Amino acid sequence: MTAKANSLFGRYRNWRRYRSTVRELEQLSLRELDDIGISRGDIYRIARQSIL
């Protein structure tokens, strides 16, 4: 594979991981989110951190 193809594949994989994290966290109730110490507003930040 070329470097460009590897880069595209890596970006796609990260995007999928980001979306999966957002989807899973959005399915939790406010109580469940509170139990793990996050708020609804934290979901996108946490999802971004999951791909770093």
Distance bins in CASP14 RR format, pairs under 12 A and 6 or more apart:
PFRMAT RR
TARGET T0000
AUTHOR 0000-0000-0000
RMODE 2
METHOD distances of the structure
MODEL  1
1 7 0 0 0 0 1 0 0 0 0 0 0
1 8 0 0 0 0 1 0 0 0 0 0 0
1 9 1 0 0 1 0 0 0 0 0 0 0
1 10 0 0 0 0 0 1 0 0 0 0 0
2 8 0 0 0 0 1 0 0 0 0 0 0
2 9 0 0 0 0 0 1 0 0 0 0 0
3 9 0 0 0 0 0 1 0 0 0 0 0
3 10 0 0 0 0 0 1 0 0 0 0 0
4 10 0 0 0 0 0 1 0 0 0 0 0
4 11 0 0 0 0 0 1 0 0 0 0 0
5 11 0 0 0 0 0 1 0 0 0 0 0
5 12 0 0 0 0 0 1 0 0 0 0 0
6 12 0 0 0 0 0 1 0 0 0 0 0
6 13 0 0 0 0 0 1 0 0 0 0 0
7 13 0 0 0 0 0 1 0 0 0 0 0
7 14 0 0 0 0 0 1 0 0 0 0 0
8 14 0 0 0 0 0 1 0 0 0 0 0
8 15 0 0 0 0 0 1 0 0 0 0 0
9 15 0 0 0 0 0 1 0 0 0 0 0
9 16 0 0 0 0 0 1 0 0 0 0 0
10 16 0 0 0 0 1 0 0 0 0 0 0
10 17 0 0 0 0 1 0 0 0 0 0 0
10 18 0 0 0 0 0 1 0 0 0 0 0
10 51 0 0 0 0 1 0 0 0 0 0 0
11 17 0 0 0 0 0 1 0 0 0 0 0
11 18 0 0 0 0 0 1 0 0 0 0 0
11 51 0 0 0 0 1 0 0 0 0 0 0
12 18 0 0 0 0 0 1 0 0 0 0 0
12 19 0 0 0 0 0 1 0 0 0 0 0
12 51 0 0 0 0 0 1 0 0 0 0 0
13 19 0 0 0 0 0 1 0 0 0 0 0
13 20 0 0 0 0 0 1 0 0 0 0 0
13 50 0 0 0 0 0 1 0 0 0 0 0
13 51 0 0 0 0 1 0 0 0 0 0 0
14 20 0 0 0 0 0 1 0 0 0 0 0
14 21 0 0 0 0 0 1 0 0 0 0 0
14 47 0 0 0 0 0 1 0 0 0 0 0
14 48 0 0 0 0 1 0 0 0 0 0 0
14 49 0 0 0 0 0 1 0 0 0 0 0
14 50 0 0 0 0 1 0 0 0 0 0 0
14 51 1 0 1 0 0 0 0 0 0 0 0
14 52 0 0 0 0 1 0 0 0 0 0 0
15 21 0 0 0 0 0 1 0 0 0 0 0
15 22 0 0 0 0 0 1 0 0 0 0 0
15 47 0 0 0 0 0 1 0 0 0 0 0
15 48 0 0 0 0 0 1 0 0 0 0 0
15 50 0 0 0 0 0 1 0 0 0 0 0
15 51 0 0 0 0 1 0 0 0 0 0 0
16 22 0 0 0 0 0 1 0 0 0 0 0
16 23 0 0 0 0 0 1 0 0 0 0 0
16 47 0 0 0 0 0 1 0 0 0 0 0
16 50 0 0 0 0 0 1 0 0 0 0 0
16 51 0 0 0 0 1 0 0 0 0 0 0
17 23 0 0 0 0 0 1 0 0 0 0 0
17 24 0 0 0 0 0 1 0 0 0 0 0
17 46 0 0 0 0 0 1 0 0 0 0 0
17 47 0 0 0 0 1 0 0 0 0 0 0
17 48 0 0 0 0 0 1 0 0 0 0 0
17 49 0 0 0 0 0 1 0 0 0 0 0
17 50 1 0 0 1 0 0 0 0 0 0 0
17 51 1 0 1 0 0 0 0 0 0 0 0
17 52 0 0 0 0 0 1 0 0 0 0 0
18 24 0 0 0 0 0 1 0 0 0 0 0
18 25 0 0 0 0 0 1 0 0 0 0 0
18 43 0 0 0 0 0 1 0 0 0 0 0
18 44 0 0 0 0 1 0 0 0 0 0 0
18 45 0 0 0 0 0 1 0 0 0 0 0
18 46 0 0 0 0 0 1 0 0 0 0 0
18 47 1 0 1 0 0 0 0 0 0 0 0
18 48 1 0 0 1 0 0 0 0 0 0 0
18 49 0 0 0 0 1 0 0 0 0 0 0
18 50 1 0 0 1 0 0 0 0 0 0 0
18 51 1 0 1 0 0 0 0 0 0 0 0
18 52 0 0 0 0 0 1 0 0 0 0 0
19 25 0 0 0 0 0 1 0 0 0 0 0
19 26 0 0 0 0 0 1 0 0 0 0 0
19 43 0 0 0 0 0 1 0 0 0 0 0
19 44 0 0 0 0 0 1 0 0 0 0 0
19 47 1 0 0 1 0 0 0 0 0 0 0
19 48 0 0 0 0 0 1 0 0 0 0 0
19 50 0 0 0 0 0 1 0 0 0 0 0
19 51 0 0 0 0 0 1 0 0 0 0 0
20 26 0 0 0 0 0 1 0 0 0 0 0
20 27 0 0 0 0 0 1 0 0 0 0 0
20 47 0 0 0 0 1 0 0 0 0 0 0
20 50 0 0 0 0 1 0 0 0 0 0 0
20 51 0 0 0 0 0 1 0 0 0 0 0
21 27 0 0 0 0 0 1 0 0 0 0 0
21 28 0 0 0 0 0 1 0 0 0 0 0
21 38 0 0 0 0 0 1 0 0 0 0 0
21 42 0 0 0 0 0 1 0 0 0 0 0
21 43 0 0 0 0 1 0 0 0 0 0 0
21 44 0 0 0 0 1 0 0 0 0 0 0
21 45 0 0 0 0 0 1 0 0 0 0 0
21 46 1 0 0 1 0 0 0 0 0 0 0
21 47 1 0 1 0 0 0 0 0 0 0 0
21 48 0 0 0 0 1 0 0 0 0 0 0
21 49 0 0 0 0 1 0 0 0 0 0 0
21 50 1 0 1 0 0 0 0 0 0 0 0
21 51 0 0 0 0 1 0 0 0 0 0 0
21 52 0 0 0 0 0 1 0 0 0 0 0
22 28 0 0 0 0 0 1 0 0 0 0 0
22 40 0 0 0 0 0 1 0 0 0 0 0
22 41 0 0 0 0 0 1 0 0 0 0 0
22 42 0 0 0 0 0 1 0 0 0 0 0
22 43 1 0 1 0 0 0 0 0 0 0 0
22 44 1 0 0 1 0 0 0 0 0 0 0
22 45 0 0 0 0 0 1 0 0 0 0 0
22 46 0 0 0 0 1 0 0 0 0 0 0
22 47 1 0 1 0 0 0 0 0 0 0 0
22 48 0 0 0 0 1 0 0 0 0 0 0
22 49 0 0 0 0 0 1 0 0 0 0 0
22 50 0 0 0 0 1 0 0 0 0 0 0
22 51 0 0 0 0 0 1 0 0 0 0 0
23 43 0 0 0 0 1 0 0 0 0 0 0
23 44 0 0 0 0 0 1 0 0 0 0 0
23 47 0 0 0 0 1 0 0 0 0 0 0
23 50 0 0 0 0 0 1 0 0 0 0 0
24 32 0 0 0 0 0 1 0 0 0 0 0
24 33 0 0 0 0 0 1 0 0 0 0 0
24 36 0 0 0 0 0 1 0 0 0 0 0
24 43 0 0 0 0 1 0 0 0 0 0 0
24 46 0 0 0 0 0 1 0 0 0 0 0
24 47 0 0 0 0 1 0 0 0 0 0 0
24 50 0 0 0 0 0 1 0 0 0 0 0
25 32 0 0 0 0 1 0 0 0 0 0 0
25 33 1 0 0 1 0 0 0 0 0 0 0
25 36 0 0 0 0 1 0 0 0 0 0 0
25 37 0 0 0 0 0 1 0 0 0 0 0
25 38 1 0 0 1 0 0 0 0 0 0 0
25 39 0 0 0 0 0 1 0 0 0 0 0
25 40 0 0 0 0 1 0 0 0 0 0 0
25 41 0 0 0 0 1 0 0 0 0 0 0
25 42 0 0 0 0 1 0 0 0 0 0 0
25 43 1 0 1 0 0 0 0 0 0 0 0
25 44 0 0 0 0 1 0 0 0 0 0 0
25 45 0 0 0 0 0 1 0 0 0 0 0
25 46 1 0 0 1 0 0 0 0 0 0 0
25 47 1 0 0 1 0 0 0 0 0 0 0
25 48 0 0 0 0 0 1 0 0 0 0 0
25 49 0 0 0 0 0 1 0 0 0 0 0
25 50 0 0 0 0 1 0 0 0 0 0 0
26 32 0 0 0 0 0 1 0 0 0 0 0
26 33 0 0 0 0 1 0 0 0 0 0 0
26 38 0 0 0 0 0 1 0 0 0 0 0
26 40 0 0 0 0 1 0 0 0 0 0 0
26 41 0 0 0 0 0 1 0 0 0 0 0
26 42 0 0 0 0 0 1 0 0 0 0 0
26 43 1 0 0 1 0 0 0 0 0 0 0
26 44 0 0 0 0 1 0 0 0 0 0 0
26 46 0 0 0 0 0 1 0 0 0 0 0
26 47 0 0 0 0 1 0 0 0 0 0 0
27 33 0 0 0 0 0 1 0 0 0 0 0
27 40 0 0 0 0 0 1 0 0 0 0 0
27 43 0 0 0 0 0 1 0 0 0 0 0
28 34 0 0 0 0 1 0 0 0 0 0 0
28 35 0 0 0 0 1 0 0 0 0 0 0
28 36 1 0 0 1 0 0 0 0 0 0 0
28 37 0 0 0 0 0 1 0 0 0 0 0
28 38 0 0 0 0 1 0 0 0 0 0 0
28 39 0 0 0 0 0 1 0 0 0 0 0
28 40 0 0 0 0 1 0 0 0 0 0 0
28 42 0 0 0 0 0 1 0 0 0 0 0
28 43 0 0 0 0 1 0 0 0 0 0 0
28 46 0 0 0 0 0 1 0 0 0 0 0
29 35 0 0 0 0 1 0 0 0 0 0 0
29 36 0 0 0 0 0 1 0 0 0 0 0
29 40 0 0 0 0 0 1 0 0 0 0 0
30 36 0 0 0 0 0 1 0 0 0 0 0
30 37 0 0 0 0 0 1 0 0 0 0 0
30 38 0 0 0 0 0 1 0 0 0 0 0
30 39 0 0 0 0 1 0 0 0 0 0 0
30 40 1 0 0 1 0 0 0 0 0 0 0
30 41 0 0 0 0 0 1 0 0 0 0 0
30 43 0 0 0 0 0 1 0 0 0 0 0
31 37 0 0 0 0 0 1 0 0 0 0 0
31 38 0 0 0 0 0 1 0 0 0 0 0
31 39 0 0 0 0 0 1 0 0 0 0 0
31 40 0 0 0 0 0 1 0 0 0 0 0
32 38 0 0 0 0 1 0 0 0 0 0 0
32 39 0 0 0 0 0 1 0 0 0 0 0
32 40 0 0 0 0 0 1 0 0 0 0 0
33 39 1 0 0 1 0 0 0 0 0 0 0
33 40 1 0 0 1 0 0 0 0 0 0 0
33 41 0 0 0 0 1 0 0 0 0 0 0
33 42 0 0 0 0 1 0 0 0 0 0 0
33 43 0 0 0 0 1 0 0 0 0 0 0
33 46 0 0 0 0 0 1 0 0 0 0 0
34 40 0 0 0 0 1 0 0 0 0 0 0
34 42 0 0 0 0 0 1 0 0 0 0 0
36 42 0 0 0 0 1 0 0 0 0 0 0
36 43 0 0 0 0 0 1 0 0 0 0 0
36 46 0 0 0 0 1 0 0 0 0 0 0
37 43 0 0 0 0 0 1 0 0 0 0 0
37 46 0 0 0 0 0 1 0 0 0 0 0
38 44 0 0 0 0 0 1 0 0 0 0 0
38 45 0 0 0 0 1 0 0 0 0 0 0
38 46 1 0 0 1 0 0 0 0 0 0 0
38 47 0 0 0 0 0 1 0 0 0 0 0
38 49 0 0 0 0 0 1 0 0 0 0 0
39 45 0 0 0 0 0 1 0 0 0 0 0
39 46 0 0 0 0 0 1 0 0 0 0 0
40 46 0 0 0 0 0 1 0 0 0 0 0
41 47 0 0 0 0 0 1 0 0 0 0 0
42 48 0 0 0 0 0 1 0 0 0 0 0
42 49 0 0 0 0 1 0 0 0 0 0 0
42 50 0 0 0 0 0 1 0 0 0 0 0
43 49 0 0 0 0 0 1 0 0 0 0 0
43 50 0 0 0 0 0 1 0 0 0 0 0
44 50 0 0 0 0 0 1 0 0 0 0 0
44 51 0 0 0 0 0 1 0 0 0 0 0
45 51 0 0 0 0 0 1 0 0 0 0 0
45 52 0 0 0 0 0 1 0 0 0 0 0
46 52 0 0 0 0 0 1 0 0 0 0 0
END
